[in-house]
Amino acid sequence: MPKEAGILFLVMLGMVIFGQMWFRFVEGILEGLKKRLFPSKEPVSWHPLPKEEENKGEIEKD
């Protein structure tokens, strides 16, 4: 029984490792195609951050 559990664990571990490698491979290909087909001249910023105030951490006194 423990031998079968160990074999099952190794098979499942191999499947997970193979899945991760396959995912990285496909994502790399898609990213390369996206860069070649749709070159972006400017970085895309969907929401610009507001400008930070200089005395943000100071307490105002009246």
C-alpha positions as CSV (number, residue, x, y, z in Angstrom):
1,M,0.0,0.0,0.0
2,P,2.7,2.6,0.8
3,K,4.5,1.7,-2.4
4,E,1.4,2.5,-4.5
5,A,0.9,5.8,-2.6
6,G,4.5,6.8,-3.3
7,I,4.2,6.0,-7.0
8,L,0.9,7.9,-7.2
9,F,2.5,10.9,-5.4
10,L,5.5,10.8,-7.9
11,V,3.1,10.6,-10.9
12,M,1.0,13.5,-9.6
13,L,4.1,15.5,-8.8
14,G,5.4,14.9,-12.3
15,M,2.1,16.0,-13.8
16,V,2.2,19.3,-11.8
17,I,5.8,20.0,-12.8
18,F,5.0,19.2,-16.5
19,G,1.9,21.4,-16.3
20,Q,3.9,24.3,-14.9
21,M,6.6,23.9,-17.6
22,W,4.0,23.7,-20.3
23,F,2.2,26.8,-19.0
24,R,5.4,28.8,-18.9
25,F,6.3,27.6,-22.4
26,V,2.9,28.6,-23.9
27,E,2.8,31.9,-22.1
28,G,6.3,32.8,-23.3
29,I,5.3,32.0,-26.9
30,L,2.1,34.1,-26.6
31,E,4.0,37.0,-25.0
32,G,6.6,37.0,-27.8
33,L,3.8,36.9,-30.5
34,K,2.0,39.8,-28.7
35,K,5.2,41.9,-28.7
36,R,5.8,41.2,-32.4
37,L,2.2,41.7,-33.5
38,F,1.3,44.7,-31.3
39,P,4.4,46.7,-30.5
40,S,3.7,49.3,-27.9
41,K,5.6,52.6,-28.0
42,E,4.5,53.9,-24.7
43,P,3.9,51.9,-21.5
44,V,0.2,51.4,-21.0
45,S,-1.2,53.0,-17.8
46,W,-4.8,52.4,-17.3
47,H,-5.0,54.5,-14.1
48,P,-2.4,57.2,-13.4
49,L,-1.5,57.6,-9.8
50,P,-2.2,61.0,-8.2
51,K,0.9,63.1,-7.5
52,E,2.2,62.8,-4.0
53,E,2.1,65.8,-1.7
54,E,5.5,66.7,-0.1
55,N,4.3,67.2,3.4
56,K,1.9,64.3,3.5
57,G,3.4,62.9,6.8
58,E,3.5,66.2,8.7
59,I,0.8,67.3,11.1
60,E,-0.6,70.8,10.3
61,K,-0.7,73.2,13.3
62,D,-3.0,76.2,13.5
